Every structure is written in structure tokens, then in C-alpha cells.
Amino acid sequence: MSTKILPESDVRPKLSHGDGDHERFAHYVEKSKIVESNVTGIPVRALCGKVWVPNRDPSKYPVCPECKRIYDELPPGEPENG
């Protein structure tokens, strides 16, 4: 009898929506929310609506055009997330 080790499967829920385009971009999220998510593991919501737990270097991705459009329309001094 042999023992086979199976790979671990990712049991986390898929929190982003749509066709996966959101995965190709860096998104705008209030900085304090990102820090909180890093500590607690609670998902964040980007300006464009994407919900996920940040876990990658956003500098390696282009900025989400929808997040940028929304951010550029905010009045000066307005917080990114309400």
C-alpha cells in the first residue's frame, strides 16, 4: 500500500466578479483598508467594485481604468471609499 500526497486546494471563495479583467489591474483602495486587510484577511472593495484580499505587488500591474476614472472625478480631499 502506498501513500499519495495530494496538493492542497484553495478553499477561499472567489470574491472578484466578472470575466477576470479585474485580475489584470492594480485597483484604487483606501490605504488604511489595505493595511487592515493585510492584518485581518478581510476583503477590500476597490472604487470599481472589485472585492478581494490584496496579496500581490500592485506596482507590477497597470492601474484599473475604471478606478482611475472614478478617482479623477472625486472632489479634492474626498476619501476614496465611502
mmCIF file of the N, C-alpha and C atoms, coordinates in Angstrom:
data_MODEL
# 
_entry.id   MODEL 
# 
loop_
_atom_site.group_PDB 
_atom_site.id 
_atom_site.type_symbol 
_atom_site.label_atom_id 
_atom_site.label_alt_id 
_atom_site.label_comp_id 
_atom_site.label_asym_id 
_atom_site.label_entity_id 
_atom_site.label_seq_id 
_atom_site.pdbx_PDB_ins_code 
_atom_site.Cartn_x 
_atom_site.Cartn_y 
_atom_site.Cartn_z 
_atom_site.occupancy 
_atom_site.B_iso_or_equiv 
_atom_site.pdbx_formal_charge 
_atom_site.auth_seq_id 
_atom_site.auth_comp_id 
_atom_site.auth_asym_id 
_atom_site.auth_atom_id 
_atom_site.pdbx_PDB_model_num 
ATOM 1   N N  . MET A 1 1  ? 0.855   -1.177 0.000   1.00 0.00 ? 1  MET A N  1 
ATOM 2   C CA . MET A 1 1  ? 0.000   0.000  0.000   1.00 0.00 ? 1  MET A CA 1 
ATOM 3   C C  . MET A 1 1  ? 0.896   1.234  0.000   1.00 0.00 ? 1  MET A C  1 
ATOM 4   N N  . SER A 1 2  ? 0.620   2.204  -0.889  1.00 0.00 ? 2  SER A N  1 
ATOM 5   C CA . SER A 1 2  ? 1.408   3.439  -0.928  1.00 0.00 ? 2  SER A CA 1 
ATOM 6   C C  . SER A 1 2  ? 0.540   4.616  -0.515  1.00 0.00 ? 2  SER A C  1 
ATOM 7   N N  . THR A 1 3  ? 1.227   5.631  -0.072  1.00 0.00 ? 3  THR A N  1 
ATOM 8   C CA . THR A 1 3  ? 0.539   6.850  0.331   1.00 0.00 ? 3  THR A CA 1 
ATOM 9   C C  . THR A 1 3  ? 0.825   7.926  -0.705  1.00 0.00 ? 3  THR A C  1 
ATOM 10  N N  . LYS A 1 4  ? -0.231  8.560  -1.158  1.00 0.00 ? 4  LYS A N  1 
ATOM 11  C CA . LYS A 1 4  ? -0.080  9.619  -2.143  1.00 0.00 ? 4  LYS A CA 1 
ATOM 12  C C  . LYS A 1 4  ? -0.450  10.946 -1.494  1.00 0.00 ? 4  LYS A C  1 
ATOM 13  N N  . ILE A 1 5  ? 0.414   11.918 -1.638  1.00 0.00 ? 5  ILE A N  1 
ATOM 14  C CA . ILE A 1 5  ? 0.136   13.241 -1.087  1.00 0.00 ? 5  ILE A CA 1 
ATOM 15  C C  . ILE A 1 5  ? -0.528  14.078 -2.171  1.00 0.00 ? 5  ILE A C  1 
ATOM 16  N N  . LEU A 1 6  ? -1.709  14.553 -1.854  1.00 0.00 ? 6  LEU A N  1 
ATOM 17  C CA . LEU A 1 6  ? -2.457  15.371 -2.797  1.00 0.00 ? 6  LEU A CA 1 
ATOM 18  C C  . LEU A 1 6  ? -2.110  16.842 -2.589  1.00 0.00 ? 6  LEU A C  1 
ATOM 19  N N  . PRO A 1 7  ? -2.121  17.623 -3.660  1.00 0.00 ? 7  PRO A N  1 
ATOM 20  C CA . PRO A 1 7  ? -1.851  19.060 -3.495  1.00 0.00 ? 7  PRO A CA 1 
ATOM 21  C C  . PRO A 1 7  ? -2.975  19.729 -2.727  1.00 0.00 ? 7  PRO A C  1 
ATOM 22  N N  . GLU A 1 8  ? -2.604  20.743 -1.959  1.00 0.00 ? 8  GLU A N  1 
ATOM 23  C CA . GLU A 1 8  ? -3.620  21.490 -1.228  1.00 0.00 ? 8  GLU A CA 1 
ATOM 24  C C  . GLU A 1 8  ? -4.468  22.266 -2.227  1.00 0.00 ? 8  GLU A C  1 
ATOM 25  N N  . SER A 1 9  ? -5.752  22.307 -1.980  1.00 0.00 ? 9  SER A N  1 
ATOM 26  C CA . SER A 1 9  ? -6.611  23.096 -2.854  1.00 0.00 ? 9  SER A CA 1 
ATOM 27  C C  . SER A 1 9  ? -6.948  24.403 -2.156  1.00 0.00 ? 9  SER A C  1 
ATOM 28  N N  . ASP A 1 10 ? -7.172  25.425 -2.937  1.00 0.00 ? 10 ASP A N  1 
ATOM 29  C CA . ASP A 1 10 ? -7.525  26.727 -2.411  1.00 0.00 ? 10 ASP A CA 1 
ATOM 30  C C  . ASP A 1 10 ? -9.014  26.733 -2.122  1.00 0.00 ? 10 ASP A C  1 
ATOM 31  N N  . VAL A 1 11 ? -9.378  26.827 -0.848  1.00 0.00 ? 11 VAL A N  1 
ATOM 32  C CA . VAL A 1 11 ? -10.788 26.784 -0.468  1.00 0.00 ? 11 VAL A CA 1 
ATOM 33  C C  . VAL A 1 11 ? -11.356 28.176 -0.228  1.00 0.00 ? 11 VAL A C  1 
ATOM 34  N N  . ARG A 1 12 ? -10.556 29.213 -0.470  1.00 0.00 ? 12 ARG A N  1 
ATOM 35  C CA . ARG A 1 12 ? -11.062 30.574 -0.304  1.00 0.00 ? 12 ARG A CA 1 
ATOM 36  C C  . ARG A 1 12 ? -12.086 30.864 -1.390  1.00 0.00 ? 12 ARG A C  1 
ATOM 37  N N  . PRO A 1 13 ? -13.126 31.648 -1.028  1.00 0.00 ? 13 PRO A N  1 
ATOM 38  C CA . PRO A 1 13 ? -14.135 31.974 -2.053  1.00 0.00 ? 13 PRO A CA 1 
ATOM 39  C C  . PRO A 1 13 ? -13.560 32.897 -3.108  1.00 0.00 ? 13 PRO A C  1 
ATOM 40  N N  . LYS A 1 14 ? -14.071 32.782 -4.319  1.00 0.00 ? 14 LYS A N  1 
ATOM 41  C CA . LYS A 1 14 ? -13.697 33.681 -5.403  1.00 0.00 ? 14 LYS A CA 1 
ATOM 42  C C  . LYS A 1 14 ? -14.493 34.967 -5.209  1.00 0.00 ? 14 LYS A C  1 
ATOM 43  N N  . LEU A 1 15 ? -13.810 36.061 -4.818  1.00 0.00 ? 15 LEU A N  1 
ATOM 44  C CA . LEU A 1 15 ? -14.509 37.277 -4.455  1.00 0.00 ? 15 LEU A CA 1 
ATOM 45  C C  . LEU A 1 15 ? -14.590 38.303 -5.573  1.00 0.00 ? 15 LEU A C  1 
ATOM 46  N N  . SER A 1 16 ? -13.745 38.191 -6.587  1.00 0.00 ? 16 SER A N  1 
ATOM 47  C CA . SER A 1 16 ? -13.844 39.157 -7.678  1.00 0.00 ? 16 SER A CA 1 
ATOM 48  C C  . SER A 1 16 ? -14.954 38.719 -8.612  1.00 0.00 ? 16 SER A C  1 
ATOM 49  N N  . HIS A 1 17 ? -15.456 39.667 -9.389  1.00 0.00 ? 17 HIS A N  1 
ATOM 50  C CA . HIS A 1 17 ? -16.567 39.332 -10.257 1.00 0.00 ? 17 HIS A CA 1 
ATOM 51  C C  . HIS A 1 17 ? -16.187 39.498 -11.714 1.00 0.00 ? 17 HIS A C  1 
ATOM 52  N N  . GLY A 1 18 ? -17.048 39.008 -12.559 1.00 0.00 ? 18 GLY A N  1 
ATOM 53  C CA . GLY A 1 18 ? -16.870 39.243 -13.978 1.00 0.00 ? 18 GLY A CA 1 
ATOM 54  C C  . GLY A 1 18 ? -15.971 38.249 -14.656 1.00 0.00 ? 18 GLY A C  1 
ATOM 55  N N  . ASP A 1 19 ? -15.350 38.725 -15.738 1.00 0.00 ? 19 ASP A N  1 
ATOM 56  C CA . ASP A 1 19 ? -14.615 37.857 -16.646 1.00 0.00 ? 19 ASP A CA 1 
ATOM 57  C C  . ASP A 1 19 ? -13.126 37.743 -16.337 1.00 0.00 ? 19 ASP A C  1 
ATOM 58  N N  . GLY A 1 20 ? -12.674 38.299 -15.226 1.00 0.00 ? 20 GLY A N  1 
ATOM 59  C CA . GLY A 1 20 ? -11.266 38.193 -14.881 1.00 0.00 ? 20 GLY A CA 1 
ATOM 60  C C  . GLY A 1 20 ? -10.439 39.403 -15.252 1.00 0.00 ? 20 GLY A C  1 
ATOM 61  N N  . ASP A 1 21 ? -11.018 40.366 -15.963 1.00 0.00 ? 21 ASP A N  1 
ATOM 62  C CA . ASP A 1 21 ? -10.264 41.565 -16.308 1.00 0.00 ? 21 ASP A CA 1 
ATOM 63  C C  . ASP A 1 21 ? -9.747  42.279 -15.075 1.00 0.00 ? 21 ASP A C  1 
ATOM 64  N N  . HIS A 1 22 ? -10.503 42.233 -13.983 1.00 0.00 ? 22 HIS A N  1 
ATOM 65  C CA . HIS A 1 22 ? -10.084 42.897 -12.751 1.00 0.00 ? 22 HIS A CA 1 
ATOM 66  C C  . HIS A 1 22 ? -8.739  42.373 -12.265 1.00 0.00 ? 22 HIS A C  1 
ATOM 67  N N  . GLU A 1 23 ? -8.435  41.119 -12.581 1.00 0.00 ? 23 GLU A N  1 
ATOM 68  C CA . GLU A 1 23 ? -7.199  40.495 -12.108 1.00 0.00 ? 23 GLU A CA 1 
ATOM 69  C C  . GLU A 1 23 ? -5.964  41.042 -12.810 1.00 0.00 ? 23 GLU A C  1 
ATOM 70  N N  . ARG A 1 24 ? -6.136  41.734 -13.897 1.00 0.00 ? 24 ARG A N  1 
ATOM 71  C CA . ARG A 1 24 ? -5.003  42.237 -14.677 1.00 0.00 ? 24 ARG A CA 1 
ATOM 72  C C  . ARG A 1 24 ? -4.588  43.645 -14.280 1.00 0.00 ? 24 ARG A C  1 
ATOM 73  N N  . PHE A 1 25 ? -5.274  44.237 -13.301 1.00 0.00 ? 25 PHE A N  1 
ATOM 74  C CA . PHE A 1 25 ? -5.033  45.625 -12.949 1.00 0.00 ? 25 PHE A CA 1 
ATOM 75  C C  . PHE A 1 25 ? -4.722  45.805 -11.471 1.00 0.00 ? 25 PHE A C  1 
ATOM 76  N N  . ALA A 1 26 ? -4.084  46.938 -11.166 1.00 0.00 ? 26 ALA A N  1 
ATOM 77  C CA . ALA A 1 26 ? -3.953  47.411 -9.794  1.00 0.00 ? 26 ALA A CA 1 
ATOM 78  C C  . ALA A 1 26 ? -5.153  48.329 -9.554  1.00 0.00 ? 26 ALA A C  1 
ATOM 79  N N  . HIS A 1 27 ? -5.777  48.215 -8.408  1.00 0.00 ? 27 HIS A N  1 
ATOM 80  C CA . HIS A 1 27 ? -7.012  48.941 -8.125  1.00 0.00 ? 27 HIS A CA 1 
ATOM 81  C C  . HIS A 1 27 ? -6.815  49.976 -7.030  1.00 0.00 ? 27 HIS A C  1 
ATOM 82  N N  . TYR A 1 28 ? -7.668  51.004 -7.042  1.00 0.00 ? 28 TYR A N  1 
ATOM 83  C CA . TYR A 1 28 ? -7.632  52.054 -6.033  1.00 0.00 ? 28 TYR A CA 1 
ATOM 84  C C  . TYR A 1 28 ? -8.487  51.640 -4.844  1.00 0.00 ? 28 TYR A C  1 
ATOM 85  N N  . VAL A 1 29 ? -7.833  51.594 -3.677  1.00 0.00 ? 29 VAL A N  1 
ATOM 86  C CA . VAL A 1 29 ? -8.496  51.281 -2.418  1.00 0.00 ? 29 VAL A CA 1 
ATOM 87  C C  . VAL A 1 29 ? -7.877  52.192 -1.364  1.00 0.00 ? 29 VAL A C  1 
ATOM 88  N N  . GLU A 1 30 ? -8.666  52.629 -0.425  1.00 0.00 ? 30 GLU A N  1 
ATOM 89  C CA . GLU A 1 30 ? -8.163  53.458 0.668   1.00 0.00 ? 30 GLU A CA 1 
ATOM 90  C C  . GLU A 1 30 ? -7.020  52.718 1.377   1.00 0.00 ? 30 GLU A C  1 
ATOM 91  N N  . LYS A 1 31 ? -5.899  53.405 1.548   1.00 0.00 ? 31 LYS A N  1 
ATOM 92  C CA . LYS A 1 31 ? -4.692  52.777 2.087   1.00 0.00 ? 31 LYS A CA 1 
ATOM 93  C C  . LYS A 1 31 ? -4.931  52.102 3.439   1.00 0.00 ? 31 LYS A C  1 
ATOM 94  N N  . SER A 1 32 ? -5.702  52.732 4.314   1.00 0.00 ? 32 SER A N  1 
ATOM 95  C CA . SER A 1 32 ? -5.952  52.143 5.630   1.00 0.00 ? 32 SER A CA 1 
ATOM 96  C C  . SER A 1 32 ? -6.718  50.825 5.512   1.00 0.00 ? 32 SER A C  1 
ATOM 97  N N  . LYS A 1 33 ? -7.553  50.704 4.499   1.00 0.00 ? 33 LYS A N  1 
ATOM 98  C CA . LYS A 1 33 ? -8.301  49.457 4.285   1.00 0.00 ? 33 LYS A CA 1 
ATOM 99  C C  . LYS A 1 33 ? -7.369  48.329 3.843   1.00 0.00 ? 33 LYS A C  1 
ATOM 100 N N  . ILE A 1 34 ? -6.365  48.675 3.044   1.00 0.00 ? 34 ILE A N  1 
ATOM 101 C CA . ILE A 1 34 ? -5.397  47.661 2.607   1.00 0.00 ? 34 ILE A CA 1 
ATOM 102 C C  . ILE A 1 34 ? -4.595  47.159 3.798   1.00 0.00 ? 34 ILE A C  1 
ATOM 103 N N  . VAL A 1 35 ? -4.154  48.084 4.650   1.00 0.00 ? 35 VAL A N  1 
ATOM 104 C CA . VAL A 1 35 ? -3.398  47.697 5.851   1.00 0.00 ? 35 VAL A CA 1 
ATOM 105 C C  . VAL A 1 35 ? -4.260  46.809 6.739   1.00 0.00 ? 35 VAL A C  1 
ATOM 106 N N  . GLU A 1 36 ? -5.516  47.209 6.934   1.00 0.00 ? 36 GLU A N  1 
ATOM 107 C CA . GLU A 1 36 ? -6.438  46.419 7.747   1.00 0.00 ? 36 GLU A CA 1 
ATOM 108 C C  . GLU A 1 36 ? -6.630  45.024 7.160   1.00 0.00 ? 36 GLU A C  1 
ATOM 109 N N  . SER A 1 37 ? -6.773  44.937 5.851   1.00 0.00 ? 37 SER A N  1 
ATOM 110 C CA . SER A 1 37 ? -6.952  43.651 5.188   1.00 0.00 ? 37 SER A CA 1 
ATOM 111 C C  . SER A 1 37 ? -5.719  42.767 5.352   1.00 0.00 ? 37 SER A C  1 
ATOM 112 N N  . ASN A 1 38 ? -4.538  43.382 5.284   1.00 0.00 ? 38 ASN A N  1 
ATOM 113 C CA . ASN A 1 38 ? -3.303  42.609 5.476   1.00 0.00 ? 38 ASN A CA 1 
ATOM 114 C C  . ASN A 1 38 ? -3.235  41.985 6.866   1.00 0.00 ? 38 ASN A C  1 
ATOM 115 N N  . VAL A 1 39 ? -3.818  42.659 7.851   1.00 0.00 ? 39 VAL A N  1 
ATOM 116 C CA . VAL A 1 39 ? -3.795  42.160 9.225   1.00 0.00 ? 39 VAL A CA 1 
ATOM 117 C C  . VAL A 1 39 ? -4.921  41.158 9.469   1.00 0.00 ? 39 VAL A C  1 
ATOM 118 N N  . THR A 1 40 ? -6.124  41.489 8.985   1.00 0.00 ? 40 THR A N  1 
ATOM 119 C CA . THR A 1 40 ? -7.303  40.684 9.313   1.00 0.00 ? 40 THR A CA 1 
ATOM 120 C C  . THR A 1 40 ? -7.691  39.658 8.261   1.00 0.00 ? 40 THR A C  1 
ATOM 121 N N  . GLY A 1 41 ? -7.271  39.878 7.011   1.00 0.00 ? 41 GLY A N  1 
ATOM 122 C CA . GLY A 1 41 ? -7.693  38.997 5.931   1.00 0.00 ? 41 GLY A CA 1 
ATOM 123 C C  . GLY A 1 41 ? -9.074  39.327 5.389   1.00 0.00 ? 41 GLY A C  1 
ATOM 124 N N  . ILE A 1 42 ? -9.670  40.424 5.864   1.00 0.00 ? 42 ILE A N  1 
ATOM 125 C CA . ILE A 1 42 ? -10.992 40.841 5.391   1.00 0.00 ? 42 ILE A CA 1 
ATOM 126 C C  . ILE A 1 42 ? -10.845 41.467 4.008   1.00 0.00 ? 42 ILE A C  1 
ATOM 127 N N  . PRO A 1 43 ? -11.677 41.076 3.057   1.00 0.00 ? 43 PRO A N  1 
ATOM 128 C CA . PRO A 1 43 ? -11.590 41.634 1.703   1.00 0.00 ? 43 PRO A CA 1 
ATOM 129 C C  . PRO A 1 43 ? -11.831 43.135 1.673   1.00 0.00 ? 43 PRO A C  1 
ATOM 130 N N  . VAL A 1 44 ? -11.276 43.784 0.658   1.00 0.00 ? 44 VAL A N  1 
ATOM 131 C CA . VAL A 1 44 ? -11.477 45.210 0.420   1.00 0.00 ? 44 VAL A CA 1 
ATOM 132 C C  . VAL A 1 44 ? -12.296 45.382 -0.851  1.00 0.00 ? 44 VAL A C  1 
ATOM 133 N N  . ARG A 1 45 ? -12.868 46.596 -1.022  1.00 0.00 ? 45 ARG A N  1 
ATOM 134 C CA . ARG A 1 45 ? -13.616 46.902 -2.234  1.00 0.00 ? 45 ARG A CA 1 
ATOM 135 C C  . ARG A 1 45 ? -12.943 48.078 -2.927  1.00 0.00 ? 45 ARG A C  1 
ATOM 136 N N  . ALA A 1 46 ? -12.562 47.876 -4.179  1.00 0.00 ? 46 ALA A N  1 
ATOM 137 C CA . ALA A 1 46 ? -11.945 48.935 -4.977  1.00 0.00 ? 46 ALA A CA 1 
ATOM 138 C C  . ALA A 1 46 ? -13.015 49.912 -5.452  1.00 0.00 ? 46 ALA A C  1 
ATOM 139 N N  . LEU A 1 47 ? -12.576 51.065 -5.924  1.00 0.00 ? 47 LEU A N  1 
ATOM 140 C CA . LEU A 1 47 ? -13.523 52.055 -6.448  1.00 0.00 ? 47 LEU A CA 1 
ATOM 141 C C  . LEU A 1 47 ? -14.400 51.478 -7.552  1.00 0.00 ? 47 LEU A C  1 
ATOM 142 N N  . CYS A 1 48 ? -13.850 50.584 -8.358  1.00 0.00 ? 48 CYS A N  1 
ATOM 143 C CA . CYS A 1 48 ? -14.595 49.991 -9.473  1.00 0.00 ? 48 CYS A CA 1 
ATOM 144 C C  . CYS A 1 48 ? -15.559 48.901 -9.024  1.00 0.00 ? 48 CYS A C  1 
ATOM 145 N N  . GLY A 1 49 ? -15.472 48.485 -7.764  1.00 0.00 ? 49 GLY A N  1 
ATOM 146 C CA . GLY A 1 49 ? -16.374 47.467 -7.242  1.00 0.00 ? 49 GLY A CA 1 
ATOM 147 C C  . GLY A 1 49 ? -15.737 46.111 -7.021  1.00 0.00 ? 49 GLY A C  1 
ATOM 148 N N  . LYS A 1 50 ? -14.519 45.897 -7.489  1.00 0.00 ? 50 LYS A N  1 
ATOM 149 C CA . LYS A 1 50 ? -13.856 44.614 -7.284  1.00 0.00 ? 50 LYS A CA 1 
ATOM 150 C C  . LYS A 1 50 ? -13.663 44.377 -5.787  1.00 0.00 ? 50 LYS A C  1 
ATOM 151 N N  . VAL A 1 51 ? -13.965 43.173 -5.333  1.00 0.00 ? 51 VAL A N  1 
ATOM 152 C CA . VAL A 1 51 ? -13.795 42.784 -3.934  1.00 0.00 ? 51 VAL A CA 1 
ATOM 153 C C  . VAL A 1 51 ? -12.796 41.645 -3.889  1.00 0.00 ? 51 VAL A C  1 
ATOM 154 N N  . TRP A 1 52 ? -11.742 41.792 -3.068  1.00 0.00 ? 52 TRP A N  1 
ATOM 155 C CA . TRP A 1 52 ? -10.707 40.762 -2.959  1.00 0.00 ? 52 TRP A CA 1 
ATOM 156 C C  . TRP A 1 52 ? -9.822  41.038 -1.752  1.00 0.00 ? 52 TRP A C  1 
ATOM 157 N N  . VAL A 1 53 ? -8.992  40.072 -1.424  1.00 0.00 ? 53 VAL A N  1 
ATOM 158 C CA . VAL A 1 53 ? -7.983  40.240 -0.378  1.00 0.00 ? 53 VAL A CA 1 
ATOM 159 C C  . VAL A 1 53 ? -6.668  40.529 -1.090  1.00 0.00 ? 53 VAL A C  1 
ATOM 160 N N  . PRO A 1 54 ? -6.125  41.750 -0.937  1.00 0.00 ? 54 PRO A N  1 
ATOM 161 C CA . PRO A 1 54 ? -4.882  42.098 -1.637  1.00 0.00 ? 54 PRO A CA 1 
ATOM 162 C C  . PRO A 1 54 ? -3.740  41.182 -1.201  1.00 0.00 ? 54 PRO A C  1 
ATOM 163 N N  . ASN A 1 55 ? -2.992  40.683 -2.196  1.00 0.00 ? 55 ASN A N  1 
ATOM 164 C CA . ASN A 1 55 ? -1.874  39.794 -1.857  1.00 0.00 ? 55 ASN A CA 1 
ATOM 165 C C  . ASN A 1 55 ? -0.767  39.844 -2.908  1.00 0.00 ? 55 ASN A C  1 
ATOM 166 N N  . ARG A 1 56 ? -0.716  40.899 -3.710  1.00 0.00 ? 56 ARG A N  1 
ATOM 167 C CA . ARG A 1 56 ? 0.318   40.993 -4.732  1.00 0.00 ? 56 ARG A CA 1 
ATOM 168 C C  . ARG A 1 56 ? 0.814   42.431 -4.825  1.00 0.00 ? 56 ARG A C  1 
ATOM 169 N N  . ASP A 1 57 ? 1.909   42.625 -5.488  1.00 0.00 ? 57 ASP A N  1 
ATOM 170 C CA . ASP A 1 57 ? 2.526   43.937 -5.635  1.00 0.00 ? 57 ASP A CA 1 
ATOM 171 C C  . ASP A 1 57 ? 1.812   44.713 -6.741  1.00 0.00 ? 57 ASP A C  1 
ATOM 172 N N  . PRO A 1 58 ? 1.043   45.757 -6.392  1.00 0.00 ? 58 PRO A N  1 
ATOM 173 C CA . PRO A 1 58 ? 0.286   46.480 -7.408  1.00 0.00 ? 58 PRO A CA 1 
ATOM 174 C C  . PRO A 1 58 ? 1.164   47.243 -8.403  1.00 0.00 ? 58 PRO A C  1 
ATOM 175 N N  . SER A 1 59 ? 2.418   47.487 -8.052  1.00 0.00 ? 59 SER A N  1 
ATOM 176 C CA . SER A 1 59 ? 3.290   48.226 -8.970  1.00 0.00 ? 59 SER A CA 1 
ATOM 177 C C  . SER A 1 59 ? 3.630   47.416 -10.220 1.00 0.00 ? 59 SER A C  1 
ATOM 178 N N  . LYS A 1 60 ? 3.319   46.132 -10.206 1.00 0.00 ? 60 LYS A N  1 
ATOM 179 C CA . LYS A 1 60 ? 3.598   45.270 -11.359 1.00 0.00 ? 60 LYS A CA 1 
ATOM 180 C C  . LYS A 1 60 ? 2.452   45.223 -12.363 1.00 0.00 ? 60 LYS A C  1 
ATOM 181 N N  . TYR A 1 61 ? 1.380   45.988 -12.105 1.00 0.00 ? 61 TYR A N  1 
ATOM 182 C CA . TYR A 1 61 ? 0.193   45.945 -12.945 1.00 0.00 ? 61 TYR A CA 1 
ATOM 183 C C  . TYR A 1 61 ? -0.224  47.361 -13.337 1.00 0.00 ? 61 TYR A C  1 
ATOM 184 N N  . PRO A 1 62 ? -0.857  47.513 -14.494 1.00 0.00 ? 62 PRO A N  1 
ATOM 185 C CA . PRO A 1 62 ? -1.382  48.833 -14.862 1.00 0.00 ? 62 PRO A CA 1 
ATOM 186 C C  . PRO A 1 62 ? -2.582  49.177 -13.973 1.00 0.00 ? 62 PRO A C  1 
ATOM 187 N N  . VAL A 1 63 ? -2.840  50.463 -13.809 1.00 0.00 ? 63 VAL A N  1 
ATOM 188 C CA . VAL A 1 63 ? -3.968  50.916 -12.990 1.00 0.00 ? 63 VAL A CA 1 
ATOM 189 C C  . VAL A 1 63 ? -5.278  50.599 -13.704 1.00 0.00 ? 63 VAL A C  1 
ATOM 190 N N  . CYS A 1 64 ? -6.236  50.128 -12.952 1.00 0.00 ? 64 CYS A N  1 
ATOM 191 C CA . CYS A 1 64 ? -7.571  49.834 -13.471 1.00 0.00 ? 64 CYS A CA 1 
ATOM 192 C C  . CYS A 1 64 ? -8.171  51.116 -14.056 1.00 0.00 ? 64 CYS A C  1 
ATOM 193 N N  . PRO A 1 65 ? -8.563  51.104 -15.328 1.00 0.00 ? 65 PRO A N  1 
ATOM 194 C CA . PRO A 1 65 ? -9.102  52.316 -15.936 1.00 0.00 ? 65 PRO A CA 1 
ATOM 195 C C  . PRO A 1 65 ? -10.382 52.813 -15.268 1.00 0.00 ? 65 PRO A C  1 
ATOM 196 N N  . GLU A 1 66 ? -11.214 51.906 -14.791 1.00 0.00 ? 66 GLU A N  1 
ATOM 197 C CA . GLU A 1 66 ? -12.454 52.310 -14.125 1.00 0.00 ? 66 GLU A CA 1 
ATOM 198 C C  . GLU A 1 66 ? -12.145 52.966 -12.771 1.00 0.00 ? 66 GLU A C  1 
ATOM 199 N N  . CYS A 1 67 ? -11.220 52.401 -11.995 1.00 0.00 ? 67 CYS A N  1 
ATOM 200 C CA . CYS A 1 67 ? -10.815 53.014 -10.723 1.00 0.00 ? 67 CYS A CA 1 
ATOM 201 C C  . CYS A 1 67 ? -10.246 54.406 -10.968 1.00 0.00 ? 67 CYS A C  1 
ATOM 202 N N  . LYS A 1 68 ? -9.392  54.535 -11.974 1.00 0.00 ? 68 LYS A N  1 
ATOM 203 C CA . LYS A 1 68 ? -8.771  55.826 -12.277 1.00 0.00 ? 68 LYS A CA 1 
ATOM 204 C C  . LYS A 1 68 ? -9.820  56.846 -12.680 1.00 0.00 ? 68 LYS A C  1 
ATOM 205 N N  . ARG A 1 69 ? -10.777 56.447 -13.512 1.00 0.00 ? 69 ARG A N  1 
ATOM 206 C CA . ARG A 1 69 ? -11.831 57.365 -13.941 1.00 0.00 ? 69 ARG A CA 1 
ATOM 207 C C  . ARG A 1 69 ? -12.633 57.868 -12.742 1.00 0.00 ? 69 ARG A C  1 
ATOM 208 N N  . ILE A 1 70 ? -13.024 56.961 -11.864 1.00 0.00 ? 70 ILE A N  1 
ATOM 209 C CA . ILE A 1 70 ? -13.799 57.327 -10.676 1.00 0.00 ? 70 ILE A CA 1 
ATOM 210 C C  . ILE A 1 70 ? -12.971 58.232 -9.761  1.00 0.00 ? 70 ILE A C  1 
ATOM 211 N N  . TYR A 1 71 ? -11.710 57.869 -9.540  1.00 0.00 ? 71 TYR A N  1 
ATOM 212 C CA . TYR A 1 71 ? -10.833 58.662 -8.680  1.00 0.00 ? 71 TYR A CA 1 
ATOM 213 C C  . TYR A 1 71 ? -10.672 60.077 -9.222  1.00 0.00 ? 71 TYR A C  1 
ATOM 214 N N  . ASP A 1 72 ? -10.477 60.196 -10.518 1.00 0.00 ? 72 ASP A N  1 
ATOM 215 C CA . ASP A 1 72 ? -10.285 61.508 -11.133 1.00 0.00 ? 72 ASP A CA 1 
ATOM 216 C C  . ASP A 1 72 ? -11.534 62.380 -11.034 1.00 0.00 ? 72 ASP A C  1 
ATOM 217 N N  . GLU A 1 73 ? -12.703 61.777 -10.873 1.00 0.00 ? 73 GLU A N  1 
ATOM 218 C CA . GLU A 1 73 ? -13.956 62.524 -10.754 1.00 0.00 ? 73 GLU A CA 1 
ATOM 219 C C  . GLU A 1 73 ? -14.279 62.927 -9.321  1.00 0.00 ? 73 GLU A C  1 
ATOM 220 N N  . LEU A 1 74 ? -13.540 62.390 -8.339  1.00 0.00 ? 74 LEU A N  1 
ATOM 221 C CA . LEU A 1 74 ? -13.783 62.744 -6.937  1.00 0.00 ? 74 LEU A CA 1 
ATOM 222 C C  . LEU A 1 74 ? -13.340 64.174 -6.678  1.00 0.00 ? 74 LEU A C  1 
ATOM 223 N N  . PRO A 1 75 ? -14.092 64.900 -5.845  1.00 0.00 ? 75 PRO A N  1 
ATOM 224 C CA . PRO A 1 75 ? -13.646 66.237 -5.469  1.00 0.00 ? 75 PRO A CA 1 
ATOM 225 C C  . PRO A 1 75 ? -12.349 66.156 -4.664  1.00 0.00 ? 75 PRO A C  1 
ATOM 226 N N  . PRO A 1 76 ? -11.490 67.181 -4.742  1.00 0.00 ? 76 PRO A N  1 
ATOM 227 C CA . PRO A 1 76 ? -10.238 67.170 -3.973  1.00 0.00 ? 76 PRO A CA 1 
ATOM 228 C C  . PRO A 1 76 ? -10.532 66.964 -2.475  1.00 0.00 ? 76 PRO A C  1 
ATOM 229 N N  . GLY A 1 77 ? -9.731  66.097 -1.859  1.00 0.00 ? 77 GLY A N  1 
ATOM 230 C CA . GLY A 1 77 ? -9.885  65.834 -0.430  1.00 0.00 ? 77 GLY A CA 1 
ATOM 231 C C  . GLY A 1 77 ? -10.957 64.818 -0.088  1.00 0.00 ? 77 GLY A C  1 
ATOM 232 N N  . GLU A 1 78 ? -11.698 64.367 -1.074  1.00 0.00 ? 78 GLU A N  1 
ATOM 233 C CA . GLU A 1 78 ? -12.750 63.377 -0.846  1.00 0.00 ? 78 GLU A CA 1 
ATOM 234 C C  . GLU A 1 78 ? -12.111 62.012 -0.628  1.00 0.00 ? 78 GLU A C  1 
ATOM 235 N N  . PRO A 1 79 ? -12.533 61.263 0.405   1.00 0.00 ? 79 PRO A N  1 
ATOM 236 C CA . PRO A 1 79 ? -11.969 59.911 0.606   1.00 0.00 ? 79 PRO A CA 1 
ATOM 237 C C  . PRO A 1 79 ? -12.341 58.999 -0.551  1.00 0.00 ? 79 PRO A C  1 
ATOM 238 N N  . GLU A 1 80 ? -11.462 58.028 -0.835  1.00 0.00 ? 80 GLU A N  1 
ATOM 239 C CA . GLU A 1 80 ? -11.680 57.117 -1.957  1.00 0.00 ? 80 GLU A CA 1 
ATOM 240 C C  . GLU A 1 80 ? -12.868 56.201 -1.732  1.00 0.00 ? 80 GLU A C  1 
ATOM 241 N N  . ASN A 1 81 ? -13.063 55.726 -0.513  1.00 0.00 ? 81 ASN A N  1 
ATOM 242 C CA . ASN A 1 81 ? -14.166 54.821 -0.204  1.00 0.00 ? 81 ASN A CA 1 
ATOM 243 C C  . ASN A 1 81 ? -15.083 55.483 0.806   1.00 0.00 ? 81 ASN A C  1 
ATOM 244 N N  . GLY A 1 82 ? -16.359 55.296 0.624   1.00 0.00 ? 82 GLY A N  1 
ATOM 245 C CA . GLY A 1 82 ? -17.334 55.946 1.495   1.00 0.00 ? 82 GLY A CA 1 
ATOM 246 C C  . GLY A 1 82 ? -17.795 55.106 2.547   1.00 0.00 ? 82 GLY A C  1 
# 
